[in-house]
Amino acid sequence: MGSVGILALQGCVDPHREHLSKLGVASKLVKLPQDFESIEGLILPGGESTTMIRLAKAFGLWDVLAKESKRIPFWGVCAGSILMAKEVEGPKQESLMIMDFTAERNSYGRQLDSFEGMVQLSQRFEGHTHPALFIRAPRFSKLSSGVSVEGSNGDDAVFLEQGLHMVTACHPELTNDSWFHEYFVGKIRSLQSV
Ligand code: GLN
């Protein structure tokens, strides 16, 4: 398979490259519209969603992102998931509307700005657990029926899938566990073989 793109405008980019290279998968940093030509999936990393939107527009990437989401799988991590949501609250902000849920920004409050937690996967994945960091994470709400909850932390849905795409409210790339990267790569491969 070709490379997996990582949107590299701002935020937590490098750890994704390391996980992918551990899996023997090439990655490409995406900063310009032409960078999409050679990628087969895209990771939208964590960081600061408001800044990312501003930069995506300045680099001419905003409309390209909306268009490319029709072609290749996207995985939005934290701020990346906020970019992909249909609606954003706390405060309101525009988004690419790629998946049908609402992202409530910074919803874990200040005391819990950052914590390491476990993601309990759905029965589809035999309920296995994997660690991730929650850093000023959003909460996901108003999920449409087309969105499936594939992982939770307590009562919160933190890993969602819809069609080609997936989002995690937390950062699995900041642990040594590559399960989410392996899963995303497998998703890209399975879509290519149909
Ligand atoms: N709170 C950030 C935002 O709203 C996201 C934080 C993160 O990506 N870790 O954009």
Residues whose N, C-alpha, C, O or C-beta is under 5 A from the ligand:
A	BS01	LIG	G46 G47 E48 S49 T50 V77 C78 A79 R105 N106 I135 R136
